Amino acid sequence: AEWRLLPLRRGTLWVPQWFAKKAIFNSPLEAAMAFPHLQQPSFLLASLKADSINKPFAQQCQDLVKVIEDFPAKELYTIFPWLVERIFGSLDGVLIGWNLHCLQEHVNPVEYSIVMEFLDPGGPMMKLVYKLQAEDCKFDFPVSYLPGPVKASIQECILPDSPLYHNKVRFTPTGGLGLNLALNPFEYYIFFFTLSLITQKPLPVSLHVRTSDYAYFILVDRYLSWFLPTEGSVPPPLSSSPGGTSPSPPLRTPAMPFASYGLHHTSLLKRHISHQMSVNADPTSHEIWRSEILLQVFVEMWLHHYSLEMYQKMQSPHAKESFTPTEEHVLVVRLLLKHLHAFANSLKPEQASPSAHSHATSPLEEFKRAAVPRFVQQKLYLFLQHCFGHWPLDASFRAVLELWLSYLQPWRYAPDKQAPGSDSQPRCVSEKWAPFVQENLLMYTKLFVGFLNRALRTDLVSPKHALMVFRVAKVFAQPNLAEMIQKGEQLFLEPELVIRHRQHRLFTAPIFTGSFLSPWPPAVTDASFKVKNHVYSLEGQDCKYTPMFGPEARTLVLRLAQLITQAKHTAKSISDQCAESPAGHSFLSWLGFSSMDTSGSYPANDLDEMGQDSVRKTDEYLEKALEYLRQIFRLSEAQLRQFTLALDTTQDENGKKQLPDCIVGEDGLILTPLGRYQIINGLRRFEIEYQGDPELQPIRSYEIASLVRTLFRLSSAINRRFAGQMAALCSRDDFLGSFCRYHLTEPGLASRHLLSPVVWRLVAGHTRGPRLSLRFLGSYRTLVSLLLTFFVASLFCVRPLPCTLLLTLGYVLYASAMTLLTERGKLHQP
């Protein structure tokens, strides 16, 4: 057929001549969809890019669904990288894509529904992935956007330990190392989806709502439920057409069986990246290849930002942070861990038993056993260690805390978990979880000590911080859990001489070729080996282990118990102070009729904003946390009573707060470490008051700003004009001199609080002469008082002028009496 150029409303298109006489299209994309097999790939991409700007979002998605259904894989290959970036944003964070981290159903219900349907595991986007997967397509992914340890390893020509990167590193034609990974369509899609959590900018704090409401969070949950099912098997890949080819699974290295994935080999030899082994397809992996990739990508991109060497360097206080997770990042990781626990616990009892390993099991069952210990444990430990050491000391640490506690309690996600009853007694942790506790000993012990160090530096009067201490104490106080942890520590501290003659071969050169649940008799030495292997693989052979139930940790617990007792006392004092305040206190303070103590009695915290309910919650959290700590570490009642009695030393005989513990230096008072703890927990404080020129102090909330400034300029002019006369009057020794001194001079420094030597020298060296102050006329209190006085006088038929004269006379009599009393007091001073 002859061809001709068909003009469109936007662009042109080559079509058969017989069709050009009848065809009318509104856009290049409509014409391209009419002849999907006749178009250049670049034309389809250009059409989609143009429509992404000119068409509504709903129409764009409808066109994409048609394109995915109608076009062959050869044309879809070109648009796939652009579409993935269009959805998830660019890796450098410049393009935000569809902004899944902000999309919520109750805000944009139509757009939310379209996006969730399009990106669903069984939706059009995944059909496009499988369509390309069947053609064995490969896409380049920049190595520079991989996590720090992986990127450094590849750049040093060392093959990373994770099998995710095996046989994917591209070489340049000249033989040098390339900067890209060759990924199949599913890997490429999951890489972008996972990294968008990190590359996209976090939301402002003012816009934060529940993370679980965002489209991204819900998509993560759907992908986990689809590819890591707790019931049944993984759904098969969606075929692009009836009877079409299903995508082939990725290839697996035969030298590394599935059951050994993620194990930390003790060999010091590093495999050069040029020695990537050739691989063969493993037929049994067809069922779970997508599940493996999904989990490995999630773990690598979200957790593998700290290697063991980097973690040891980060212990230095001068080390710079290479990666700082956000609160949203931590919440998504917690979702992953909770699902992995449910995934691993979905094994039936006969499948989870050690004897089941000797029988043939499906790849999915083996994957359930290996998911947490093989893929997650080490990277999660380093991730949590970094968060515990570098997260700000504020309430946002709650996200990290709940992530940690979720990992420590796999029994909460077991199918046979006990439903919460009416009684408040916690459920006893079954002995079947003892292997998990022992093989994750550092997760329980070292991170608990790290939490103690954090708790000692926080304000426990705050209900949010008190809740975190309560949550940790409640989890560790579960019956039988402390005994399991203590047993694990005993196994680790067991001398090697006891087991060396029997298991030296296993301990020095472990070979993990079978399932990790295979029995190694005898049981005691086997458990000891597993605990030691766990600790040494995470901390190194020369690690210094601090036992959770040792003397050092017990000292920290006693200090925390003391701070809890002090915080309870402080919260009670705040509660009593609030209860004594009258209901109209704030209104009277605004008018100026009550004492204006701007410093207050305690430092500001959450209690000031949340009221009596928060005080009660804080006291309840701290009371229960103290009881749980007593149960865990078997503290005696006598020790806890001593902390309560010691609080009496923080008050003097008048019941007023003393200064924080400090020493006197050349430049004044210097806080001691005890004094810092007292200030942080609100136990003691310095009395802070304005020590400068009263005329220049900040304008108060009960003053009229413009009127105060006007009165200051007026009084300054009067003081400059009559400075000599006021000084002469104040220097007289008679009653008139005393009367003028009472009004024109400020109180002496002797009547003020103790100043530091530096401030004392500055104030003492700047003496002020007699002057007039009119600032009192700028306060609401004075103006309202005058208005009320004139109003009451008018009720008794007293006009403003006589009323003013009466007020003046009354004040002169009051001032005269105060003058006489002041002078008499000076005569009686020693």
C-alpha positions in Angstrom: 0.0 0.0 0.0 1.1 3.6 -0.7 1.8 5.7 2.4 1.2 9.4 3.0 1.7 11.9 5.9 -1.6 12.4 7.7 -1.9 15.8 9.5 -3.4 15.7 13.0 -4.6 18.3 15.4 -1.3 17.8 17.2 1.5 16.4 15.1 1.6 14.1 12.0 1.5 10.4 11.3 2.5 8.0 8.4 -0.6 5.9 7.6 -1.8 3.9 4.5 -3.2 6.2 1.8 -6.6 4.4 1.7 -7.0 5.2 5.4 -5.9 8.8 5.3 -9.0 9.8 3.4 -11.3 8.7 6.2 -9.3 9.0 9.4 -9.7 11.9 11.9 -7.8 11.7 15.2 -7.6 14.2 18.1 -4.1 13.3 19.2 -1.0 11.4 18.0 -1.7 8.8 20.7 -5.1 7.9 19.3 -3.6 7.5 15.8 -0.7 5.4 17.2 -3.2 3.2 19.1 -5.0 2.6 15.8 -1.8 1.2 14.3 0.3 -0.1 17.2 2.5 -2.3 15.1 3.4 0.4 12.5 4.7 3.1 14.8 8.3 4.0 15.8 8.9 3.5 19.6 10.1 7.1 19.9 6.8 8.3 18.4 4.8 6.4 21.1 7.0 7.8 23.8 6.7 11.4 22.5 2.9 11.0 22.3 2.7 9.8 25.9 4.9 12.6 27.1 2.7 15.2 25.3 -0.5 13.7 26.7 1.0 13.7 30.3 1.0 17.5 30.1 -2.2 18.1 28.2 -4.6 15.5 29.4 -6.3 15.0 32.8 -4.8 12.4 35.0 -7.7 9.9 34.7 -7.5 10.1 30.9 -3.8 9.5 31.0 -4.2 6.3 33.0 -7.0 5.1 30.6 -4.7 5.6 27.7 -1.8 3.8 29.4 -4.0 0.8 30.0 -4.9 0.6 26.3 -1.3 1.0 25.3 -0.2 -1.8 27.6 -2.9 -4.1 26.2 -2.5 -3.2 22.5 1.2 -2.6 21.9 3.8 -5.3 21.6 6.8 -5.6 24.0 9.2 -4.1 21.5 7.4 -0.7 21.6 6.7 -0.9 25.3 10.4 -1.5 26.0 11.1 2.2 25.2 8.4 3.7 27.3 8.9 1.5 30.4 11.8 3.5 32.0 10.0 6.8 31.4 6.8 5.5 32.8 8.4 4.1 36.0 10.1 7.5 36.6 6.9 9.2 35.8 5.1 7.2 38.5 7.8 7.1 41.3 9.8 10.2 40.5 13.4 10.5 39.6 16.2 8.9 41.6 17.7 12.4 42.4 14.4 13.5 43.9 13.9 16.4 41.4 10.8 14.8 39.8 8.1 13.8 42.4 6.1 11.6 40.0 2.6 10.7 41.2 3.6 11.7 44.7 2.4 8.5 46.3 3.7 9.7 49.7 1.1 12.4 49.9 -1.8 10.8 48.1 -4.7 10.0 50.5 -8.1 8.5 49.8 -10.1 11.0 51.9 -8.3 14.0 50.2 -8.3 12.8 46.6 -10.6 9.8 46.4 -10.9 9.6 42.6 -7.2 10.0 41.9 -6.4 7.6 44.8 -8.7 4.9 43.4 -7.2 5.2 39.9 -3.6 5.0 41.2 -4.3 2.0 43.4 -6.0 0.1 40.6 -3.2 0.9 38.2 -0.3 -0.1 40.5 -2.1 -3.1 42.2 -0.1 -6.3 42.1 -2.7 -7.6 39.6 -3.1 -4.3 37.8 -2.1 -2.9 34.4 1.4 -1.8 35.5 2.3 -5.3 36.7 0.9 -6.7 33.4 3.4 -4.4 31.6 6.2 -5.7 33.8 5.4 -9.4 33.0 4.9 -8.6 29.3 8.5 -7.2 29.2 9.8 -10.0 31.5 8.7 -12.6 29.0 10.9 -11.0 26.4 14.0 -11.1 28.6 14.4 -7.3 28.5 17.2 -5.6 30.5 17.3 -2.0 31.9 20.2 0.0 33.2 20.1 1.1 36.8 22.8 3.6 38.1 25.1 2.2 40.8 25.4 5.7 42.3 21.9 5.5 43.7 22.5 2.2 45.6 23.0 2.2 49.3 26.4 3.4 50.5 28.1 0.0 51.4 26.9 -1.6 48.2 28.0 1.3 46.0 31.4 1.3 47.7 31.8 -2.4 47.3 31.0 -2.3 43.5 33.3 0.7 43.0 36.1 -1.2 44.6 35.4 -4.1 42.2 34.2 -6.4 45.1 31.1 -8.4 44.5 28.5 -7.6 47.2 27.4 -10.4 49.5 23.8 -10.3 48.5 22.8 -12.5 45.6 20.6 -9.7 44.4 23.6 -8.1 42.6 25.2 -11.3 41.1 25.5 -11.3 37.3 24.1 -7.8 37.0 27.1 -5.5 37.0 27.8 -4.3 33.5 31.3 -3.7 32.1 32.2 -1.0 29.7 33.4 -2.1 26.2 37.0 -1.1 27.0 37.0 -3.6 29.9 36.6 -1.1 32.8 33.8 -1.2 35.4 30.5 0.2 34.3 28.3 2.3 36.6 25.1 0.4 35.9 23.3 -2.7 36.9 21.4 -4.8 34.3 18.0 -5.4 35.8 15.0 -7.3 34.5 11.7 -5.4 34.3 10.4 -6.7 37.7 13.7 -5.8 39.4 13.8 -2.4 37.8 10.2 -1.6 38.8 10.7 -2.8 42.4 14.0 -0.9 42.7 12.3 2.4 41.8 9.3 1.7 43.9 11.5 0.9 47.0 13.9 3.8 46.5 11.1 6.4 46.2 10.7 6.1 49.9 14.2 7.5 50.3 14.6 9.8 47.3 11.4 11.8 47.7 11.6 14.7 50.1 9.8 14.2 53.4 6.6 16.1 54.2 6.7 19.2 56.4 5.8 18.5 60.0 2.7 20.6 59.8 1.3 18.3 57.0 1.9 15.0 58.8 -1.0 12.7 59.2 -1.0 8.9 59.7 1.5 7.3 57.4 -0.8 4.3 57.0 -3.3 6.5 55.1 -0.8 7.2 52.3 -1.0 5.4 49.0 2.6 4.3 49.2 2.2 2.7 52.6 -0.9 0.8 51.4 0.9 -0.3 48.2 3.8 -1.7 50.3 1.3 -3.7 52.3 -0.4 -5.0 49.2 2.8 -6.1 47.6 3.9 -7.9 50.8 0.5 -9.7 51.1 0.7 -10.7 47.4 4.3 -11.9 47.1 4.8 -13.0 50.7 1.5 -14.7 51.4 0.7 -16.0 54.8 -1.9 -18.4 53.3 -1.6 -20.4 50.1 1.1 -19.8 47.5 2.2 -16.8 45.5 -0.2 -16.0 42.6 1.3 -16.8 39.3 2.5 -14.0 37.0 -0.3 -12.5 34.9 0.0 -13.5 31.3 -0.3 -10.7 28.8 -2.6 -12.7 26.5 -4.4 -16.0 26.7 -2.0 -18.8 26.2 0.9 -16.3 26.3 4.4 -17.1 27.6 4.9 -16.6 31.3 8.0 -14.7 32.4 10.9 -16.8 33.3 12.4 -16.7 36.8 15.8 -15.1 37.5 18.8 -17.3 37.5 20.3 -18.6 40.7 23.9 -19.5 41.4 24.2 -23.3 41.8 27.1 -22.9 44.2 24.9 -21.0 46.6 21.8 -23.0 47.5 18.7 -21.1 48.6 19.0 -22.2 52.2 22.4 -20.5 52.5 21.3 -17.1 51.2 22.4 -14.2 53.5 24.7 -16.3 55.7 27.8 -14.5 57.0 30.7 -16.6 55.8 33.9 -16.4 57.9 36.2 -16.6 54.9 38.4 -13.6 54.5 38.6 -14.0 50.7 36.7 -11.4 48.6 35.3 -12.3 45.3 36.4 -9.9 42.5 33.5 -8.5 40.6 34.9 -9.8 37.3 34.6 -13.4 38.7 30.8 -13.5 38.5 29.9 -17.2 38.1 27.8 -18.4 35.3 24.4 -19.5 36.4 21.7 -22.0 35.4 18.0 -21.7 35.9 16.8 -23.5 39.0 13.4 -25.0 38.1 12.2 -25.2 41.7 12.7 -21.4 42.1 10.0 -20.5 39.6 7.4 -20.4 42.3 9.1 -17.7 44.5 11.5 -15.8 42.4 9.5 -12.6 42.6 9.1 -13.1 46.4 12.9 -13.4 46.8 13.5 -10.3 44.7 10.9 -8.2 46.5 12.3 -9.1 50.0 15.9 -8.6 49.0 15.3 -5.2 47.4 13.2 -4.0 50.3 15.9 -5.0 52.8 18.8 -3.7 50.7 17.3 -0.4 49.9 15.7 0.3 53.3 18.2 -1.2 55.7 21.6 -1.8 54.1 22.9 1.7 54.6 25.5 0.7 57.3 28.1 -2.0 57.0 29.8 -3.5 60.0 33.0 -1.4 59.3 30.9 1.8 58.9 29.0 1.0 62.1 32.3 0.7 64.0 33.5 4.0 62.6 30.2 5.7 63.5 30.9 5.0 67.2 33.3 7.9 67.1 31.6 11.1 68.3 33.3 13.0 65.4 32.0 10.7 62.7 29.6 12.2 60.1 26.3 10.5 59.4 26.2 9.0 55.9 22.4 8.4 55.9 19.7 9.6 58.2 16.3 7.8 58.0 13.0 9.6 58.3 10.1 8.8 60.6 8.1 7.6 57.5 11.0 5.4 56.5 11.0 3.7 60.0 7.3 3.2 59.9 7.4 1.4 56.5 10.3 -0.8 57.8 8.1 -1.7 60.8 5.3 -2.7 58.4 7.8 -5.0 56.6 9.0 -6.6 59.8 5.5 -7.3 61.1 4.5 -9.0 57.8 7.8 -11.0 57.8 7.0 -12.3 61.3 3.5 -13.3 60.2 5.0 -14.8 57.0 7.5 -16.9 58.9 5.0 -17.9 61.5 2.5 -19.1 58.9 4.5 -22.4 58.6 2.4 -25.3 59.9 3.8 -27.0 63.1 4.8 -30.1 61.2 6.7 -27.9 58.6 8.4 -25.7 61.2 9.7 -28.7 63.3 13.4 -29.6 62.9 12.5 -33.0 61.6 10.7 -31.4 58.6 14.0 -30.3 57.2 15.0 -33.8 56.3 12.0 -34.2 54.1 11.2 -32.5 50.8 9.8 -29.1 51.2 8.6 -26.5 48.8 10.7 -23.5 48.0 8.1 -21.2 49.6 8.4 -23.2 52.9 12.2 -22.9 52.8 11.9 -19.2 52.1 9.6 -18.7 55.1 12.3 -20.3 57.3 15.1 -18.2 55.8 13.3 -14.8 55.4 14.1 -13.2 58.8 17.5 -14.8 59.9 19.1 -14.9 56.4 18.0 -11.6 54.9 17.0 -9.2 57.7 18.9 -9.8 61.0 22.3 -8.2 60.4 21.1 -5.2 58.4 18.3 -4.5 60.8 20.7 -4.7 63.8 23.1 -2.1 62.3 20.1 0.1 61.3 18.7 0.1 64.8 22.1 0.7 66.4 22.5 3.8 64.2 19.0 5.1 65.1 19.6 4.5 68.8 22.8 6.4 68.8 21.9 9.3 66.4 18.2 9.9 66.6 17.2 13.2 68.2 16.1 13.0 71.9 12.5 13.8 71.2 9.2 12.1 70.9 9.7 11.1 67.3 12.0 8.3 68.6 8.7 6.4 69.3 8.7 5.1 65.7 12.2 3.6 66.1 11.1 2.2 69.5 8.0 0.4 68.1 10.1 -1.0 65.2 12.5 -2.5 67.7 9.8 -3.9 69.9 7.9 -5.4 66.9 11.0 -7.4 65.9 11.5 -8.6 69.5 8.0 -10.1 69.7 7.5 -12.5 66.8 4.9 -14.4 69.0 2.5 -11.4 68.6 2.2 -12.3 64.9 1.9 -16.1 65.3 -1.5 -17.6 64.1 -2.0 -19.2 67.5 -1.5 -16.0 69.5 -3.8 -15.6 72.5 -6.6 -13.1 72.2 -6.3 -10.3 74.8 -8.4 -11.2 77.8 -10.2 -9.1 80.3 -7.4 -9.5 82.9 -4.3 -7.3 82.7 -1.9 -10.2 83.2 0.5 -10.5 80.3 0.8 -13.8 78.5 3.8 -16.0 79.3 6.3 -16.3 76.4 6.5 -20.0 75.3 9.7 -21.9 75.5 9.5 -22.6 71.7 10.7 -19.0 71.2 13.9 -19.6 73.1 15.9 -20.3 69.9 14.8 -17.0 68.4 15.7 -15.1 71.6 19.2 -16.7 71.7 19.9 -16.2 68.0 18.9 -12.5 68.4 20.6 -11.9 71.7 22.1 -8.6 70.8 18.8 -7.3 69.7 17.5 -7.8 73.2 20.5 -6.9 75.3 22.7 -4.4 73.6 19.9 -2.3 72.3 18.2 -2.4 75.7 21.4 -0.9 77.3 21.4 1.7 74.5 17.8 2.6 75.3 18.7 3.0 79.0 21.4 5.5 78.0 18.8 7.4 75.9 16.2 7.4 78.7 18.6 8.8 81.2 19.0 11.9 79.0 15.3 12.6 78.4 12.7 14.5 80.3 10.6 11.8 81.9 8.0 14.3 83.1 6.9 14.5 79.5 4.1 11.9 79.0 5.5 11.0 75.5 8.9 10.0 77.0 7.2 8.3 80.0 5.2 6.2 77.6 8.3 5.0 75.8 9.9 3.9 79.0 6.7 2.2 80.0 6.4 0.4 76.6 10.0 -1.0 76.8 9.6 -2.1 80.4 6.3 -3.8 79.7 7.7 -5.8 76.8 10.7 -7.0 78.7 8.6 -7.8 81.7 6.6 -10.5 79.9 6.8 -13.7 81.9 9.6 -16.0 81.0 11.2 -13.5 78.6 13.8 -12.2 81.0 14.8 -15.8 81.9 15.2 -16.6 78.2 17.5 -13.6 77.7 19.5 -14.5 80.8 19.9 -18.0 79.6 21.1 -16.7 76.3 23.8 -14.6 78.0 24.9 -17.6 80.0 25.3 -19.6 76.8 27.4 -16.8 75.2 29.6 -16.3 78.3 30.2 -20.1 78.6 33.9 -20.7 78.2 35.0 -22.0 74.8 37.1 -24.7 76.5 34.0 -26.6 77.4 33.0 -27.1 73.8 36.2 -26.7 71.9 37.2 -30.4 71.8 33.7 -31.3 70.5 32.8 -28.5 68.1 36.0 -26.7 67.3 35.6 -27.6 63.7 32.1 -26.1 63.5 33.0 -22.9 65.3 36.1 -22.1 63.3 34.8 -22.9 59.9 31.0 -23.2 59.8 29.6 -24.7 56.6 25.9 -23.9 56.1 24.7 -26.2 53.3 21.5 -27.4 54.8 18.6 -25.8 56.5 19.3 -23.6 59.4 16.8 -25.6 61.6 18.8 -28.8 61.2 19.6 -30.4 64.6 23.2 -30.3 65.8 23.5 -32.5 69.0 24.2 -32.1 71.8 21.6 -29.4 72.3 23.4 -27.3 74.9 26.7 -26.9 73.0 24.7 -26.4 69.8 22.8 -23.5 71.4 26.0 -22.0 72.8 27.6 -22.1 69.3 24.6 -20.4 67.7 24.7 -17.6 70.3 28.4 -17.0 69.9 28.1 -17.1 66.1 25.3 -14.6 66.2 27.3 -12.1 68.5 30.6 -12.5 66.6 28.9 -12.1 63.2 27.3 -8.8 64.2 30.0 -7.3 66.5 33.2 -9.0 65.4 35.5 -11.5 67.2 37.0 -8.8 69.4 33.7 -7.3 70.6 33.2 -6.2 74.2 29.9 -7.6 75.4 28.0 -5.8 78.2 25.6 -8.3 79.8 22.1 -7.0 80.3 22.0 -8.6 83.7 25.5 -7.6 84.6 26.6 -4.9 87.2 27.1 -2.1 84.6 23.6 -2.5 83.2 22.1 -2.8 86.7 23.7 0.5 87.7 22.0 2.1 84.7 18.7 0.6 85.7 19.0 1.9 89.2 19.7 5.4 87.9 16.7 5.2 85.7 14.6 4.0 88.6 15.8 7.0 90.6 14.9 9.4 87.7 11.5 7.8 87.4 10.8 8.4 91.1 12.0 12.0 90.7 9.9 12.6 87.6 6.8 11.2 89.4 7.4 13.7 92.2 7.8 16.6 89.7 4.7 15.6 87.9 2.7 15.6 91.2 4.1 19.0 92.1 3.0 20.4 88.7 -0.4 18.8 89.2 -0.8 20.3 92.7 0.3 23.7 91.4 -2.3 23.6 88.6 -5.0 22.5 91.0 -4.4 25.4 93.3 -4.7 28.0 90.4 -8.1 29.6 90.3 -10.3 29.2 87.2 -10.0 32.8 86.2 -6.2 33.0 86.8 -5.3 33.4 83.1 -7.8 36.2 82.5 -6.7 38.1 85.6 -3.1 37.6 84.5 -3.9 39.2 81.2 -5.3 42.2 83.0 -2.3 42.3 85.3 -4.1 41.7 88.6 -2.1 38.6 89.5 1.6 38.1 89.9 3.4 38.0 86.6 6.0 35.3 87.2 7.3 34.8 83.7 9.8 32.2 84.7 7.3 29.8 86.3 8.1 27.1 88.8 9.0 24.4 86.4 10.5 24.2 82.9 8.0 24.0 80.1 7.1 20.5 78.8 4.1 18.7 77.4 2.2 18.9 80.7 1.8 22.6 80.3 -0.1 22.1 77.0 -2.1 19.0 77.8 -3.3 19.6 81.3 -4.3 17.3 84.2 -5.0 14.3 82.0 -1.4 14.2 80.9 -0.2 14.5 84.5 -2.3 11.4 85.4 -1.0 9.5 82.4 2.6 10.4 83.2 2.2 9.2 86.8 0.5 6.0 85.6 3.2 5.2 83.0 6.0 5.9 85.4 4.4 3.9 88.2 3.9 0.8 86.0 7.4 1.2 84.4 9.0 1.2 87.8 7.1 -1.9 88.8 8.1 -3.7 85.5 11.8 -2.8 86.0 11.5 -4.2 89.6 10.2 -7.5 88.2 12.8 -7.8 85.4 15.9 -7.0 87.5 14.5 -8.2 90.8 14.9 -4.9 92.6 14.0 -4.8 96.2 11.3 -2.6 97.7 14.0 -1.1 100.0 16.0 0.2 97.1 12.9 1.9 95.6 11.9 3.4 99.0 15.4 5.0 99.3 14.8 6.9 96.1 11.5 8.3 97.4 13.1 9.3 100.7 16.1 10.9 98.9 13.7 13.4 97.3 13.3 15.2 100.6 16.9 16.5 100.2 15.8 18.5 97.2 13.7 20.9 99.3 14.8 23.2 102.1 13.0 23.7 105.3 10.7 26.4 103.7 9.6 24.0 101.0 11.1 26.1 98.2 13.3 24.7 95.4 17.0 24.9 95.9 19.5 25.7 93.1 20.7 22.8 90.9 23.9 21.2 92.0 26.8 23.4 90.9 30.2 24.7 91.9 31.5 28.3 92.1 34.0 29.2 89.4 35.7 32.4 88.4 32.8 33.5 86.2 30.0 32.3 88.4 28.2 29.0 89.0 29.1 26.0 87.0 26.7 23.0 86.7 27.9 19.6 87.7 26.6 16.4 85.9 24.1 15.9 88.7 22.9 19.5 88.2 22.3 18.9 84.5 20.2 15.8 85.4 18.2 17.9 87.9 17.4 20.6 85.3 16.6 18.1 82.5 14.0 16.3 84.8 12.6 19.5 86.3 13.8 18.7 89.8 15.6 22.0 90.4 16.0 25.2 88.4 17.6 28.6 88.5 15.4 31.6 89.2 15.6 33.7 86.1 14.5 37.3 86.1 15.2 40.4 84.1 18.3 42.2 85.5 18.6 45.1 83.0 17.1 48.5 82.7 13.4 48.2 83.7 12.5 50.7 81.0 14.0 48.6 78.3 12.7 45.2 79.2 10.6 43.4 76.5 7.0 44.6 76.1 4.7 42.2 78.0 1.5 40.6 76.8 -0.5 42.7 79.3 0.9 46.0 77.8 -0.1 48.1 74.8 3.0 48.1 72.6 2.4 51.5 70.9 1.4 53.2 74.1 4.5 51.9 76.0 6.8 53.2 73.2 5.1 56.6 73.3 5.3 56.9 77.1 9.0 55.9 77.0 9.8 58.7 74.5 7.8 61.2 76.7 9.5 60.1 80.0 12.9 60.2 78.3 12.4 63.8 77.1 11.3 64.8 80.7 14.3 63.1 82.2 16.7 64.8 79.9 15.0 68.2 80.4 14.8 68.1 84.2 17.7 65.8 85.2 19.4 68.4 87.3 16.3 69.4 89.3 15.3 65.8 90.0 18.9 65.0 91.3 18.7 68.1 93.6 15.4 67.1 95.0 16.5 63.5 95.7 19.6 64.7 97.5 17.6 66.5 100.2 17.4 65.1 103.7 13.9 66.2 104.5 10.5 64.6 103.8 10.4 66.0 100.3 13.7 64.4 99.4 12.4 61.0 100.7 9.2 61.5 98.7 11.1 62.1 95.5 13.5 59.3 96.1 10.6 56.9 96.5 9.2 57.8 93.1 12.3 58.7 91.0 14.9 56.0 92.0 14.8 52.2 91.5 15.5 49.6 94.2 19.1 49.0 95.1 21.0 45.9 93.9 21.0 44.5 97.4 17.3 43.6 97.2 17.9 41.5 94.0 18.8 37.9 93.6 22.4 36.7 93.5 24.1 37.6 90.2 27.1 36.0 88.6 30.4 38.0 89.0 30.3 39.1 85.3 26.7 40.4 85.4 27.4 41.9 88.9 30.3 44.0 87.5 28.3 45.1 84.5 25.3 46.2 86.6 27.4 47.8 89.4 29.5 49.7 86.9 26.4 51.3 85.3 24.6 53.4 87.9 21.4 55.4 87.0 20.3 58.7 88.4 16.8 59.7 89.4 14.3 59.5 86.6 10.6 59.5 85.9 8.9 56.3 84.6 5.5 56.4 82.9 5.5 52.8 81.7 2.8 51.8 84.2 0.3 53.8 82.3 0.7 51.5 79.2 -0.6 48.4 80.9 -4.1 47.1 80.6 -4.3 46.8 84.3 -3.9 50.5 84.9 -6.2 51.6 82.1 -9.0 49.1 83.1 -8.6 50.1 86.7 -9.1 53.8 85.8 -12.1 53.1 83.6 -13.7 51.0 86.3 -13.1 53.8 88.8 -14.6 56.5 86.6 -17.6 54.2 85.9 -18.3 53.5 89.5 -17.9 57.2 90.3 -20.4 58.1 87.6 -22.9 55.8 89.3 -22.6 58.1 92.4 -22.9 61.3 90.3 -19.2 62.1 90.6 -17.9 63.9 87.5 -14.5 63.0 85.9 -12.7 66.1 87.2 -13.6 65.7 90.9 -12.9 62.0 90.5 -9.5 62.7 89.2 -8.8 65.1 92.1 -9.9 62.5 94.6 -7.7 59.8 93.0 -4.7 62.2 93.0 -5.3 63.0 96.7 -5.7 59.4 97.6 -2.4 58.5 95.9 -0.5 61.3 97.6 -1.6 60.0 101.0 -0.7 56.4 100.0 2.7 57.5 98.7 3.4 59.6 101.8 2.7 56.6 104.0 4.9 54.3 102.0 7.7 57.0 102.1 7.6 57.1 105.9 7.6 53.3 106.1 10.5 53.0 103.7 12.6 55.5 105.6 11.8 53.9 108.9 12.8 50.5 107.5 16.2 51.9 106.4 16.8 53.3 109.9 16.4 49.8 111.5 18.7 48.1 109.0 22.1 47.1 110.5 
